[in-house]
Amino acid sequence: MKLGIQGRHIELTEALLAHVERRLRFALSRFGQKIRLAAAQLADLNGPRGGVEKQCKVTVTLSPSGKVMVEATDADLHTAIDRAADRLERSVTRELKRRREF
């Protein structure tokens, strides 16, 4: 599984990148080859104006086709990442069961 992480109005530190990668790999590890790509977008919704809304949006490309997208918003970016990872695991499980591949 390939993993891509982008940030918008957020500094992507090594610790933040490691947290995102660890949470997504853990959430998606049981699906193995059924996942081709996972792309995470981290954003400060208020941008340079300040404010408390941070968003984590994750899109997963399934093999052979299909996509699953989830997002979570919170005042704390780490909490938004954790919620998105939990939702992603449930959504991918539901999609694969619907296809009868899991």
Helices and strands as residue ranges (DSSP letters): E 2-8, H 14-28, G 29-34, E 35-44, G 47-49, E 54-62, E 67-74, H 77-98
